[in-house]
Amino acid sequence: MTVVGSGTRRAYYCANAKEKGPTVCVGLPGNRLDLLQPLVLDGLRDD
């Protein structure tokens, strides 16, 4: 995974898709950091 974009538009994407084309990681859309990080941190706190 790699982070692309800036500001509130930053998102995790498949690094191979960025370098080798979108057919490498079919079905893996970008995951926005501002939406993903709170979910991950909440999950870690619960454990």
PyMOL Python script that loads the backbone (N, CA, C, O; Angstrom):
from pymol import cmd

cmd.read_pdbstr("""\
ATOM      1  N   MET A   1       0.844  -1.172   0.000  1.00  0.00           N
ATOM      2  CA  MET A   1       0.000   0.000   0.000  1.00  0.00           C
ATOM      3  C   MET A   1       0.889   1.234   0.000  1.00  0.00           C
ATOM      4  O   MET A   1       1.994   1.228   0.542  1.00  0.00           O
ATOM      5  N   THR A   2       0.382   2.283  -0.616  1.00  0.00           N
ATOM      6  CA  THR A   2       1.073   3.559  -0.649  1.00  0.00           C
ATOM      7  C   THR A   2       0.066   4.664  -0.407  1.00  0.00           C
ATOM      8  O   THR A   2      -1.123   4.493  -0.675  1.00  0.00           O
ATOM      9  N   VAL A   3       0.525   5.782   0.090  1.00  0.00           N
ATOM     10  CA  VAL A   3      -0.348   6.932   0.334  1.00  0.00           C
ATOM     11  C   VAL A   3      -0.141   7.929  -0.794  1.00  0.00           C
ATOM     12  O   VAL A   3       0.991   8.296  -1.110  1.00  0.00           O
ATOM     13  N   VAL A   4      -1.237   8.364  -1.395  1.00  0.00           N
ATOM     14  CA  VAL A   4      -1.171   9.376  -2.439  1.00  0.00           C
ATOM     15  C   VAL A   4      -2.157  10.490  -2.122  1.00  0.00           C
ATOM     16  O   VAL A   4      -3.095  10.308  -1.345  1.00  0.00           O
ATOM     17  N   GLY A   5      -1.935  11.627  -2.726  1.00  0.00           N
ATOM     18  CA  GLY A   5      -2.818  12.773  -2.523  1.00  0.00           C
ATOM     19  C   GLY A   5      -2.266  13.711  -1.467  1.00  0.00           C
ATOM     20  O   GLY A   5      -1.180  13.502  -0.927  1.00  0.00           O
ATOM     21  N   SER A   6      -3.041  14.751  -1.186  1.00  0.00           N
ATOM     22  CA  SER A   6      -2.621  15.721  -0.180  1.00  0.00           C
ATOM     23  C   SER A   6      -3.832  16.222   0.590  1.00  0.00           C
ATOM     24  O   SER A   6      -4.966  16.147   0.117  1.00  0.00           O
ATOM     25  N   GLY A   7      -3.569  16.732   1.782  1.00  0.00           N
ATOM     26  CA  GLY A   7      -4.647  17.262   2.617  1.00  0.00           C
ATOM     27  C   GLY A   7      -5.674  16.207   2.959  1.00  0.00           C
ATOM     28  O   GLY A   7      -5.323  15.080   3.309  1.00  0.00           O
ATOM     29  N   THR A   8      -6.939  16.567   2.859  1.00  0.00           N
ATOM     30  CA  THR A   8      -8.016  15.627   3.188  1.00  0.00           C
ATOM     31  C   THR A   8      -8.235  14.597   2.080  1.00  0.00           C
ATOM     32  O   THR A   8      -9.018  13.663   2.256  1.00  0.00           O
ATOM     33  N   ARG A   9      -7.566  14.751   0.962  1.00  0.00           N
ATOM     34  CA  ARG A   9      -7.710  13.817  -0.162  1.00  0.00           C
ATOM     35  C   ARG A   9      -6.686  12.688  -0.119  1.00  0.00           C
ATOM     36  O   ARG A   9      -6.612  11.901  -1.062  1.00  0.00           O
ATOM     37  N   ARG A  10      -5.893  12.586   0.951  1.00  0.00           N
ATOM     38  CA  ARG A  10      -4.897  11.524   1.054  1.00  0.00           C
ATOM     39  C   ARG A  10      -5.590  10.178   1.221  1.00  0.00           C
ATOM     40  O   ARG A  10      -6.584  10.057   1.937  1.00  0.00           O
ATOM     41  N   ALA A  11      -5.048   9.176   0.550  1.00  0.00           N
ATOM     42  CA  ALA A  11      -5.657   7.851   0.597  1.00  0.00           C
ATOM     43  C   ALA A  11      -4.611   6.771   0.379  1.00  0.00           C
ATOM     44  O   ALA A  11      -3.590   6.994  -0.273  1.00  0.00           O
ATOM     45  N   TYR A  12      -4.886   5.586   0.942  1.00  0.00           N
ATOM     46  CA  TYR A  12      -4.061   4.402   0.686  1.00  0.00           C
ATOM     47  C   TYR A  12      -4.527   3.779  -0.627  1.00  0.00           C
ATOM     48  O   TYR A  12      -5.724   3.630  -0.872  1.00  0.00           O
ATOM     49  N   TYR A  13      -3.562   3.423  -1.457  1.00  0.00           N
ATOM     50  CA  TYR A  13      -3.847   2.734  -2.710  1.00  0.00           C
ATOM     51  C   TYR A  13      -2.866   1.589  -2.874  1.00  0.00           C
ATOM     52  O   TYR A  13      -1.823   1.554  -2.220  1.00  0.00           O
ATOM     53  N   CYS A  14      -3.198   0.670  -3.732  1.00  0.00           N
ATOM     54  CA  CYS A  14      -2.296  -0.423  -4.074  1.00  0.00           C
ATOM     55  C   CYS A  14      -1.093   0.152  -4.816  1.00  0.00           C
ATOM     56  O   CYS A  14      -1.255   0.763  -5.873  1.00  0.00           O
ATOM     57  N   ALA A  15       0.100  -0.035  -4.281  1.00  0.00           N
ATOM     58  CA  ALA A  15       1.312   0.505  -4.897  1.00  0.00           C
ATOM     59  C   ALA A  15       1.557  -0.114  -6.273  1.00  0.00           C
ATOM     60  O   ALA A  15       2.001   0.577  -7.190  1.00  0.00           O
ATOM     61  N   ASN A  16       1.275  -1.394  -6.423  1.00  0.00           N
ATOM     62  CA  ASN A  16       1.472  -2.049  -7.719  1.00  0.00           C
ATOM     63  C   ASN A  16       0.540  -1.485  -8.775  1.00  0.00           C
ATOM     64  O   ASN A  16       0.935  -1.350  -9.933  1.00  0.00           O
ATOM     65  N   ALA A  17      -0.680  -1.156  -8.404  1.00  0.00           N
ATOM     66  CA  ALA A  17      -1.616  -0.590  -9.371  1.00  0.00           C
ATOM     67  C   ALA A  17      -1.125   0.769  -9.847  1.00  0.00           C
ATOM     68  O   ALA A  17      -1.275   1.110 -11.020  1.00  0.00           O
ATOM     69  N   LYS A  18      -0.545   1.538  -8.952  1.00  0.00           N
ATOM     70  CA  LYS A  18      -0.034   2.860  -9.320  1.00  0.00           C
ATOM     71  C   LYS A  18       1.138   2.734 -10.292  1.00  0.00           C
ATOM     72  O   LYS A  18       1.272   3.542 -11.211  1.00  0.00           O
ATOM     73  N   GLU A  19       1.987   1.722 -10.091  1.00  0.00           N
ATOM     74  CA  GLU A  19       3.180   1.572 -10.918  1.00  0.00           C
ATOM     75  C   GLU A  19       2.973   0.689 -12.146  1.00  0.00           C
ATOM     76  O   GLU A  19       3.600   0.909 -13.183  1.00  0.00           O
ATOM     77  N   LYS A  20       2.088  -0.317 -12.033  1.00  0.00           N
ATOM     78  CA  LYS A  20       1.942  -1.292 -13.117  1.00  0.00           C
ATOM     79  C   LYS A  20       0.599  -1.225 -13.829  1.00  0.00           C
ATOM     80  O   LYS A  20       0.381  -1.937 -14.809  1.00  0.00           O
ATOM     81  N   GLY A  21      -0.292  -0.385 -13.348  1.00  0.00           N
ATOM     82  CA  GLY A  21      -1.589  -0.244 -13.997  1.00  0.00           C
ATOM     83  C   GLY A  21      -2.722  -0.744 -13.130  1.00  0.00           C
ATOM     84  O   GLY A  21      -2.507  -1.586 -12.258  1.00  0.00           O
ATOM     85  N   PRO A  22      -3.931  -0.241 -13.354  1.00  0.00           N
ATOM     86  CA  PRO A  22      -5.075  -0.553 -12.493  1.00  0.00           C
ATOM     87  C   PRO A  22      -5.545  -2.008 -12.537  1.00  0.00           C
ATOM     88  O   PRO A  22      -6.280  -2.437 -11.648  1.00  0.00           O
ATOM     89  N   THR A  23      -5.140  -2.771 -13.546  1.00  0.00           N
ATOM     90  CA  THR A  23      -5.595  -4.164 -13.618  1.00  0.00           C
ATOM     91  C   THR A  23      -4.880  -5.060 -12.621  1.00  0.00           C
ATOM     92  O   THR A  23      -5.295  -6.203 -12.428  1.00  0.00           O
ATOM     93  N   VAL A  24      -3.814  -4.577 -11.977  1.00  0.00           N
ATOM     94  CA  VAL A  24      -3.058  -5.381 -11.014  1.00  0.00           C
ATOM     95  C   VAL A  24      -3.853  -5.589  -9.725  1.00  0.00           C
ATOM     96  O   VAL A  24      -3.865  -6.692  -9.179  1.00  0.00           O
ATOM     97  N   CYS A  25      -4.511  -4.551  -9.240  1.00  0.00           N
ATOM     98  CA  CYS A  25      -5.262  -4.625  -7.974  1.00  0.00           C
ATOM     99  C   CYS A  25      -6.747  -4.338  -8.235  1.00  0.00           C
ATOM    100  O   CYS A  25      -7.298  -3.365  -7.718  1.00  0.00           O
ATOM    101  N   VAL A  26      -7.366  -5.164  -9.013  1.00  0.00           N
ATOM    102  CA  VAL A  26      -8.769  -4.981  -9.347  1.00  0.00           C
ATOM    103  C   VAL A  26      -9.617  -5.118  -8.073  1.00  0.00           C
ATOM    104  O   VAL A  26      -9.406  -6.036  -7.280  1.00  0.00           O
ATOM    105  N   GLY A  27     -10.555  -4.219  -7.886  1.00  0.00           N
ATOM    106  CA  GLY A  27     -11.456  -4.303  -6.746  1.00  0.00           C
ATOM    107  C   GLY A  27     -10.900  -3.705  -5.477  1.00  0.00           C
ATOM    108  O   GLY A  27     -11.488  -3.877  -4.410  1.00  0.00           O
ATOM    109  N   LEU A  28      -9.781  -3.005  -5.561  1.00  0.00           N
ATOM    110  CA  LEU A  28      -9.184  -2.397  -4.381  1.00  0.00           C
ATOM    111  C   LEU A  28      -9.151  -0.880  -4.574  1.00  0.00           C
ATOM    112  O   LEU A  28      -8.129  -0.321  -4.973  1.00  0.00           O
ATOM    113  N   PRO A  29     -10.275  -0.220  -4.287  1.00  0.00           N
ATOM    114  CA  PRO A  29     -10.298   1.232  -4.448  1.00  0.00           C
ATOM    115  C   PRO A  29      -9.466   1.893  -3.355  1.00  0.00           C
ATOM    116  O   PRO A  29      -9.097   1.252  -2.371  1.00  0.00           O
ATOM    117  N   GLY A  30      -9.180   3.150  -3.529  1.00  0.00           N
ATOM    118  CA  GLY A  30      -8.435   3.873  -2.504  1.00  0.00           C
ATOM    119  C   GLY A  30      -9.227   3.993  -1.215  1.00  0.00           C
ATOM    120  O   GLY A  30     -10.452   4.118  -1.239  1.00  0.00           O
ATOM    121  N   ASN A  31      -8.532   3.956  -0.103  1.00  0.00           N
ATOM    122  CA  ASN A  31      -9.146   4.107   1.215  1.00  0.00           C
ATOM    123  C   ASN A  31      -8.659   5.412   1.819  1.00  0.00           C
ATOM    124  O   ASN A  31      -7.471   5.560   2.104  1.00  0.00           O
ATOM    125  N   ARG A  32      -9.561   6.352   2.013  1.00  0.00           N
ATOM    126  CA  ARG A  32      -9.183   7.666   2.528  1.00  0.00           C
ATOM    127  C   ARG A  32      -8.671   7.575   3.954  1.00  0.00           C
ATOM    128  O   ARG A  32      -9.268   6.905   4.797  1.00  0.00           O
ATOM    129  N   LEU A  33      -7.560   8.253   4.220  1.00  0.00           N
ATOM    130  CA  LEU A  33      -6.944   8.229   5.542  1.00  0.00           C
ATOM    131  C   LEU A  33      -7.867   8.783   6.604  1.00  0.00           C
ATOM    132  O   LEU A  33      -7.929   8.238   7.706  1.00  0.00           O
ATOM    133  N   ASP A  34      -8.595   9.863   6.300  1.00  0.00           N
ATOM    134  CA  ASP A  34      -9.445  10.482   7.318  1.00  0.00           C
ATOM    135  C   ASP A  34     -10.604   9.589   7.733  1.00  0.00           C
ATOM    136  O   ASP A  34     -11.179   9.788   8.803  1.00  0.00           O
ATOM    137  N   LEU A  35     -10.962   8.604   6.902  1.00  0.00           N
ATOM    138  CA  LEU A  35     -12.018   7.658   7.264  1.00  0.00           C
ATOM    139  C   LEU A  35     -11.449   6.373   7.855  1.00  0.00           C
ATOM    140  O   LEU A  35     -12.068   5.757   8.722  1.00  0.00           O
ATOM    141  N   LEU A  36     -10.282   5.972   7.391  1.00  0.00           N
ATOM    142  CA  LEU A  36      -9.706   4.693   7.795  1.00  0.00           C
ATOM    143  C   LEU A  36      -9.002   4.752   9.148  1.00  0.00           C
ATOM    144  O   LEU A  36      -9.147   3.832   9.953  1.00  0.00           O
ATOM    145  N   GLN A  37      -8.248   5.807   9.413  1.00  0.00           N
ATOM    146  CA  GLN A  37      -7.468   5.877  10.647  1.00  0.00           C
ATOM    147  C   GLN A  37      -8.306   5.796  11.922  1.00  0.00           C
ATOM    148  O   GLN A  37      -7.922   5.067  12.836  1.00  0.00           O
ATOM    149  N   PRO A  38      -9.431   6.506  12.031  1.00  0.00           N
ATOM    150  CA  PRO A  38     -10.225   6.364  13.256  1.00  0.00           C
ATOM    151  C   PRO A  38     -10.742   4.936  13.471  1.00  0.00           C
ATOM    152  O   PRO A  38     -10.823   4.474  14.609  1.00  0.00           O
ATOM    153  N   LEU A  39     -11.087   4.246  12.400  1.00  0.00           N
ATOM    154  CA  LEU A  39     -11.560   2.857  12.527  1.00  0.00           C
ATOM    155  C   LEU A  39     -10.459   1.946  13.039  1.00  0.00           C
ATOM    156  O   LEU A  39     -10.696   1.101  13.903  1.00  0.00           O
ATOM    157  N   VAL A  40      -9.250   2.117  12.506  1.00  0.00           N
ATOM    158  CA  VAL A  40      -8.123   1.288  12.939  1.00  0.00           C
ATOM    159  C   VAL A  40      -7.786   1.584  14.395  1.00  0.00           C
ATOM    160  O   VAL A  40      -7.594   0.660  15.185  1.00  0.00           O
ATOM    161  N   LEU A  41      -7.712   2.857  14.755  1.00  0.00           N
ATOM    162  CA  LEU A  41      -7.370   3.218  16.134  1.00  0.00           C
ATOM    163  C   LEU A  41      -8.419   2.739  17.121  1.00  0.00           C
ATOM    164  O   LEU A  41      -8.070   2.276  18.207  1.00  0.00           O
ATOM    165  N   ASP A  42      -9.700   2.839  16.773  1.00  0.00           N
ATOM    166  CA  ASP A  42     -10.765   2.325  17.649  1.00  0.00           C
ATOM    167  C   ASP A  42     -10.629   0.821  17.846  1.00  0.00           C
ATOM    168  O   ASP A  42     -10.820   0.316  18.952  1.00  0.00           O
ATOM    169  N   GLY A  43     -10.300   0.108  16.777  1.00  0.00           N
ATOM    170  CA  GLY A  43     -10.114  -1.333  16.873  1.00  0.00           C
ATOM    171  C   GLY A  43      -8.942  -1.688  17.776  1.00  0.00           C
ATOM    172  O   GLY A  43      -9.025  -2.640  18.553  1.00  0.00           O
ATOM    173  N   LEU A  44      -7.854  -0.935  17.682  1.00  0.00           N
ATOM    174  CA  LEU A  44      -6.707  -1.181  18.544  1.00  0.00           C
ATOM    175  C   LEU A  44      -7.038  -0.889  20.008  1.00  0.00           C
ATOM    176  O   LEU A  44      -6.596  -1.607  20.904  1.00  0.00           O
ATOM    177  N   ARG A  45      -7.808   0.157  20.242  1.00  0.00           N
ATOM    178  CA  ARG A  45      -8.190   0.502  21.621  1.00  0.00           C
ATOM    179  C   ARG A  45      -9.065  -0.591  22.222  1.00  0.00           C
ATOM    180  O   ARG A  45      -8.928  -0.920  23.400  1.00  0.00           O
ATOM    181  N   ASP A  46      -9.966  -1.157  21.415  1.00  0.00           N
ATOM    182  CA  ASP A  46     -10.869  -2.194  21.902  1.00  0.00           C
ATOM    183  C   ASP A  46     -10.117  -3.467  22.299  1.00  0.00           C
ATOM    184  O   ASP A  46     -10.530  -4.178  23.215  1.00  0.00           O
ATOM    185  N   ASP A  47      -9.023  -3.743  21.610  1.00  0.00           N
ATOM    186  CA  ASP A  47      -8.233  -4.941  21.950  1.00  0.00           C
ATOM    187  C   ASP A  47      -7.379  -4.630  23.143  1.00  0.00           C
ATOM    188  O   ASP A  47      -6.630  -5.490  23.608  1.00  0.00           O
TER     189      ASP A  47
END
""", "prot")
cmd.dss("prot")
cmd.show_as("cartoon", "prot")
cmd.util.cbc("prot")
cmd.orient("prot")
